[in-house]
Amino acid sequence: MASVLDDVRVLELGGELGEWCGKLLADMGATVIKVEPLTGDETRSYPPYLNDEPDKNKSLYFWHYNTNKQSVTLDIATEQGRDILCKLAATADVVIDSYPPGYLDDFGIGYEGLSKEAPNIIMAAISPLGQDASYRDYAYTDLTALAFGGPVWSCGYDDHSLPPVAGGGNQAYQTACHFAVTGIMTALVHRQFTGVGQFIDVNMHAAQNVTTEGGAYSWLVARETVQRQTGRHSSVSPTPQAQFLCRDGRYVNIGFPARTEEQWFHLLAWLEENGLVGDLSEYLNPPSREALAKGDPTTVKQMHEVMGAVEALTAKNDADEIFRRAQDLGFQWGIVYSPEEALEDPHFRERNMQVQVEHTELGTSFIYPGAPYSFEVTPWAIRRRPPLLGEDNEALYVGELGLTSKELAAHKAIGVI
């Protein structure tokens, strides 16, 4: 069955910063050609490796970010390499550029250069600090972008003698890539109606700042600074603890324990079953979120009493028991899962979050994470395992661009391919 981007062709240039963007497009059907240096993309050298054997084709990190892509090798620093890239661009709809700002322009193959070969091309340039701003040449990693953009300030613990904490898993890179995909899809729709391509400047620093939840706007509107809190949203005023340890050593996050009068009576009954209701039965209504936000002393006192009782409740029960009972009562409570626990959850399995992907060269298949969305008519799919380094050179350079086998061999001999 056809997918939504089946007729879209993408060139992915650069490295780690743009890989997730390419994967998102490829998994929705786009033909994504990863143009790698002769030694391979840097992420091919990232551990862990299959069977702990360092190999450019066995990096599990690379595998995750490069499903459904094709791989060609090309030295774009050579004149011959740039000529070939221009020919590839002429066959493409979209170019993802995650090289440092100005790098491709210096070779004459930035947006201005490529658009001469392909006037309707869409180029999304993903960089740490944008293409033209004064900091554009500063060196950045995912960690420093998260810190410099603002999210790290909001992440951490109630104890502010401990430093802020950055989320793991290349969140800055992935946030920027999500915005890049949104921009690319919008530009494709615009081109569909106008026939005009365009340049998209994706700024990873800005992508972080606009995803600080209320942090940026609390300051812009009220000149108030949010404070980080353990296992819950950052807030201008401290809120009661909401993450509790269960009997089996796992944690649950409960957020606001009871949001309606009905939920409040369910909670009181549950606490009473466990001999924990105490003086809470005197309250006819749950603590008011509005009063709590305003710091009302009576409401704050009541909420701390409620959370103390809930903490005792979780300590007497396993996390799964707490989760299922809470959900049966309509409470928005959840278990703190590790990534591998989430994949094994029956709900995730039902949603096909474990996808078997064949690696024919290894004679076996491996489980990959599935998709967070489901399209009825244009389905997401992993159609092909991540590419071996340069495995599509002949198919693309000879089969599509028309190089002869002798020309391909000559380019290889002088280090162009």
C-alpha positions in Angstrom: 0.0 0.0 0.0 1.3 3.4 -0.9 2.4 5.8 1.8 2.0 9.5 2.0 5.4 10.6 0.8 6.0 7.9 -1.9 6.6 10.4 -4.6 9.0 12.6 -2.6 12.7 12.2 -3.1 15.1 13.6 -0.4 18.9 14.1 -0.3 20.3 14.0 3.3 23.6 15.9 3.6 25.6 16.5 6.7 25.6 14.3 9.8 24.0 13.6 13.2 21.9 16.7 13.5 19.7 15.9 10.5 19.4 12.1 10.7 16.1 12.0 12.6 14.5 14.3 10.1 15.6 12.0 7.3 14.2 9.0 9.1 10.8 10.5 9.8 10.5 11.3 6.1 11.8 7.9 5.0 9.5 5.9 7.3 6.5 7.8 5.7 7.5 6.6 2.3 10.0 9.2 1.0 13.0 8.0 -1.0 15.8 9.3 1.2 19.4 9.2 -0.2 22.0 9.6 2.5 25.1 11.2 0.9 28.0 10.1 3.1 31.7 10.9 3.1 33.9 8.0 1.8 34.7 7.0 5.4 31.0 6.9 6.3 28.8 9.1 8.5 30.3 9.8 11.9 27.4 8.1 13.6 28.5 4.7 12.1 31.2 4.8 14.7 28.9 5.3 17.6 28.5 2.4 20.1 26.9 0.2 21.0 27.6 -2.3 18.2 26.0 -5.6 17.3 27.9 -8.3 19.4 30.2 -5.5 20.6 32.1 -5.7 17.4 33.1 -2.2 16.1 32.0 -2.0 12.5 30.7 0.8 10.3 27.7 -1.4 9.4 26.9 -2.6 12.9 26.3 0.5 15.0 23.0 0.2 16.7 22.8 3.9 17.1 23.1 4.3 13.3 20.6 1.6 12.8 18.0 3.4 14.8 18.3 6.7 12.9 18.6 5.4 9.3 15.8 2.9 8.5 14.5 3.0 4.9 17.4 5.1 3.6 19.7 4.5 0.8 23.5 5.2 1.1 25.9 6.7 -1.5 29.4 7.8 -0.8 30.7 11.1 -2.3 33.5 13.5 -1.6 31.7 16.9 -2.2 35.0 18.7 -1.5 36.1 17.7 -5.0 34.9 19.3 -8.2 33.8 15.9 -9.6 31.9 15.2 -6.4 30.1 18.5 -6.5 29.1 17.9 -10.2 27.6 14.5 -9.2 25.8 16.1 -6.2 24.2 18.7 -8.5 22.9 15.9 -10.7 21.5 14.1 -7.7 19.8 17.3 -6.6 18.2 17.7 -10.0 16.3 14.5 -9.3 15.3 15.5 -5.7 12.4 17.4 -4.2 14.0 18.1 -0.8 17.5 18.5 0.6 18.3 18.2 4.3 21.5 20.1 5.1 23.0 19.7 8.6 26.5 20.9 7.7 27.8 24.0 9.5 26.3 27.2 8.2 27.9 28.3 5.0 29.8 25.1 4.4 27.9 24.1 1.2 27.7 27.7 0.1 31.5 27.9 0.1 31.5 25.1 -2.5 28.7 26.6 -4.5 26.3 23.9 -3.7 24.1 25.6 -1.1 20.5 26.5 -1.8 21.5 29.2 -4.3 23.7 26.8 -6.2 21.4 23.8 -6.1 18.3 25.7 -7.0 19.9 26.7 -10.3 19.9 23.0 -11.2 16.5 22.4 -9.5 14.5 25.6 -9.3 11.7 24.1 -7.3 13.9 22.4 -4.7 13.1 22.7 -1.0 16.2 22.9 1.3 15.9 22.6 5.1 19.1 23.7 6.7 19.3 22.5 10.3 22.0 24.2 12.4 22.6 24.8 16.1 22.0 28.6 16.0 20.6 29.5 12.6 22.3 30.5 9.3 22.7 34.2 9.8 22.7 35.1 13.5 25.8 36.4 15.2 26.4 33.0 17.1 26.1 30.9 13.9 29.6 29.6 14.0 29.6 28.6 17.7 30.3 24.9 18.3 27.4 23.1 19.9 26.3 19.6 21.0 22.8 18.3 21.8 23.6 18.9 25.5 24.8 22.5 25.2 21.8 23.3 22.9 19.4 22.1 25.5 21.2 24.1 28.1 21.5 27.3 26.1 17.9 27.1 24.8 16.3 26.9 28.2 14.8 23.4 28.8 17.6 22.2 31.1 16.7 25.0 33.6 13.3 23.4 34.1 14.5 19.8 34.5 15.9 18.4 37.7 15.0 18.1 41.4 13.3 19.9 44.2 16.7 20.2 45.9 18.2 23.1 44.1 21.6 22.4 45.5 21.6 19.7 42.9 22.4 21.0 39.3 19.8 21.1 36.5 19.5 17.9 34.5 19.3 17.5 30.7 17.0 14.9 29.1 18.8 12.1 27.3 18.4 10.7 23.8 19.4 13.7 21.7 16.3 15.7 22.5 17.7 18.9 21.1 18.5 17.3 17.8 15.2 15.5 17.6 13.2 18.6 18.5 14.9 20.6 15.7 14.2 17.7 13.3 10.5 17.6 14.2 10.3 21.3 13.3 12.3 20.6 10.1 9.8 18.0 9.1 6.9 20.3 9.8 8.6 23.0 7.7 9.3 20.6 4.8 5.8 19.2 4.8 4.4 22.8 4.7 6.8 23.8 1.9 5.8 20.7 -0.1 2.1 21.7 0.2 3.0 25.3 -0.8 5.0 24.0 -3.8 2.1 21.7 -4.8 -0.1 24.9 -5.4 2.6 27.3 -6.6 5.4 25.2 -8.1 7.9 27.2 -6.1 10.5 25.7 -3.7 12.0 27.5 -0.8 14.8 27.6 1.8 14.0 26.7 5.4 16.3 27.8 8.2 15.9 25.5 11.2 17.5 26.9 14.4 18.0 24.2 17.0 18.5 26.8 19.7 15.2 28.4 18.9 13.5 25.0 18.7 14.5 24.4 22.3 13.3 27.8 23.6 9.8 27.4 22.1 9.4 24.0 23.8 10.1 25.2 27.4 6.4 24.9 28.1 5.4 27.9 30.3 9.0 28.8 31.2 9.6 31.4 28.5 6.1 32.9 28.7 6.1 33.1 32.5 9.0 35.5 32.1 7.8 37.3 29.0 4.3 38.0 30.5 4.8 38.2 34.3 8.6 38.4 34.7 8.4 35.3 36.8 11.0 32.4 36.7 9.8 28.8 36.9 11.7 26.4 39.2 12.5 22.8 38.5 10.8 20.1 40.5 11.2 16.4 40.9 9.1 14.4 38.5 6.6 17.1 37.7 6.2 20.4 35.8 8.4 23.3 36.6 6.5 26.0 38.4 6.8 29.6 39.6 5.5 28.4 43.0 6.5 25.0 44.4 3.9 22.3 44.1 3.5 19.2 46.3 5.5 16.0 45.5 3.9 13.9 42.8 6.3 11.0 42.2 6.3 8.1 44.7 8.1 4.9 45.3 6.0 1.7 45.2 6.5 -1.5 47.1 8.2 -3.2 44.2 10.9 -0.5 43.8 9.2 1.2 40.8 7.9 4.8 40.7 4.5 6.2 39.8 3.8 9.8 38.7 0.3 10.9 39.9 0.2 14.6 39.0 -3.0 16.0 40.6 -4.5 13.2 42.7 -8.2 14.0 42.3 -9.5 16.5 39.8 -13.3 16.2 40.4 -15.6 15.6 43.3 -16.3 12.1 42.1 -12.6 11.3 41.9 -12.1 12.7 45.4 -14.6 10.3 46.9 -13.0 7.4 45.0 -9.6 8.4 46.4 -11.0 8.7 50.0 -12.6 5.2 49.7 -9.3 3.7 48.4 -7.3 5.3 51.2 -9.9 4.1 53.7 -9.5 0.5 52.4 -5.8 0.7 53.3 -6.4 2.4 56.7 -4.8 5.7 55.4 -7.7 8.1 55.1 -7.1 9.8 58.5 -8.5 13.4 58.7 -8.9 13.7 55.0 -12.5 12.4 55.3 -13.4 15.8 56.8 -12.8 17.5 53.4 -15.9 17.4 51.1 -14.0 18.5 48.0 -10.6 17.9 46.5 -7.9 20.6 46.8 -8.6 23.4 44.4 -6.0 23.6 41.6 -6.7 27.4 41.3 -6.2 28.0 45.0 -3.1 25.9 45.0 -1.6 27.9 42.2 -2.3 31.1 44.1 -0.5 29.6 47.2 -3.6 29.6 49.4 -2.2 28.3 52.8 -5.2 26.1 53.6 -5.2 24.5 50.2 -1.4 23.9 50.3 -1.7 22.3 53.8 -4.5 20.0 52.5 -2.6 19.0 49.4 0.4 18.1 51.5 -1.8 15.9 53.7 -3.3 14.2 50.6 0.1 13.6 49.0 1.4 12.1 52.3 -1.5 9.6 52.3 -0.9 8.8 48.7 2.8 8.2 49.3 1.8 5.7 52.1 -0.6 4.1 49.7 2.0 3.6 47.0 4.5 2.2 49.5 2.0 -0.6 50.4 1.3 -1.7 46.8 3.2 -2.6 43.6 3.4 0.0 40.8 1.2 -2.0 38.4 -1.5 -2.5 41.1 -1.5 1.3 41.7 -1.6 2.1 38.0 -4.5 -0.2 37.1 -6.6 0.7 40.1 -6.1 4.4 39.6 -7.0 4.1 35.9 -10.1 2.2 36.8 -11.1 5.1 39.0 -10.4 7.6 36.2 -7.1 9.0 37.8 -4.4 10.2 35.4 -1.6 8.2 37.1 1.2 6.4 35.3 4.2 4.1 36.0 7.7 5.5 35.3 8.8 3.0 32.7 12.3 2.5 31.3 12.4 2.5 27.5 12.6 -1.3 27.3 9.7 -1.7 29.8 7.6 0.5 27.6 8.3 -1.7 24.5 7.2 -4.8 26.5 4.0 -3.3 27.7 0.9 -5.1 26.4 -0.6 -1.9 25.1 2.6 -1.1 23.1 2.7 -4.6 21.7 -1.0 -4.2 20.6 0.0 -0.9 18.9 2.7 -2.8 16.9 5.5 -0.9 18.6 7.8 -3.9 18.1 8.7 -4.2 14.4 10.7 -7.0 13.0 13.2 -5.8 10.4 15.2 -8.2 8.2 18.9 -7.8 7.9 19.4 -10.2 5.0 23.2 -9.8 5.0 23.2 -11.1 8.6 20.7 -13.8 8.0 18.4 -12.6 10.8 15.9 -9.9 11.9 15.9 -7.5 14.8 13.2 -5.6 16.7 12.9 -1.9 16.0 10.6 0.6 17.6 7.4 1.3 15.7 5.5 4.4 14.9 3.7 6.8 17.2 1.0 7.4 14.7 -1.2 5.2 12.6 -2.5 6.1 9.1 -5.4 4.1 7.7 -4.8 4.9 4.0 -1.1 5.9 3.8 0.7 3.7 6.4 4.0 4.1 8.1 6.4 1.2 7.5 10.0 0.1 7.9 10.5 -1.3 4.4 14.3 -1.7 4.5 16.9 -2.0 7.2 19.5 0.8 7.5 21.9 0.9 4.5 25.4 -0.5 4.4 28.0 2.1 3.6 27.8 3.0 -0.1 25.6 0.0 -1.0 23.5 2.1 -3.4 26.4 3.6 -5.3 26.0 1.5 -8.4 22.2 1.6 -8.4 22.1 5.4 -8.2 25.3 6.5 -10.0 25.1 4.0 -12.8 21.5 3.0 -12.9 20.0 6.5 -12.5 22.6 9.1 -13.3 24.0 7.3 -16.2 27.7 6.9 -15.2 29.3 3.9 -16.9 30.9 1.2 -14.8 34.3 2.4 -16.0 33.5 5.9 -14.9 32.3 4.7 -11.5 35.6 2.7 -11.1 37.6 5.8 -12.1 35.8 8.0 -9.6 36.5 5.4 -6.9 40.2 5.2 -7.9 40.7 8.9 -7.3 38.6 9.1 -4.1 35.5 10.9 -5.4 33.2 8.0 -4.7 
